[in-house]
Amino acid sequence: MLFSLLRQFFLLIVFRAGPQDLPATNQALYIAAGFNALVGFLVAQSVDGGLETALGPAAEVAVELALLAAYVGLWVWIREVPNRFLQTLTAAYGVNGMVTLIAWPLLVASPPIEEIGTAQPGALAFLILTIIMWNLMALGNVFRHALNMALPLGFLLAFIYFLIAGFVVTSFYEPIS
């Protein structure tokens, strides 16, 4: 089932599948959540530091998983399609995990967060921005299919999630005063 799901996640990010193509099972959801968490943790570890700082990335990943689950749950409730929750959340976790996995080398090569304002933008920044847009489009496509809405509205929901998640995640890097 794992390799079948990974294949489906890849098809999701290349717009060849939708959340309706995923199994609506708790097992699929747990695999997708584990995949997203593992990739997110490994990327955060390689970007933020070694194992001595593992609590920060672990907390960050846990918050991101919970935030995405709450966001998807809110929208399936608003659109009155609660039976699509499992597939939608499985797809959202899979999309985020797969795109993060692909972006990993670029994220490792990028300057630390503290230096982003002083670093010269270039090809690396352009590639990272392109991958962010790709993630937004893939997640927007998931929302479009799952919530029966126009594609631009799906993108808007993905963009709103991106803003909320970005705000929450950057709070992990703010100094406590």
Order of alpha helices (4+ residues) and beta strands (2+ residues): alpha-alpha-alpha-alpha-alpha-alpha
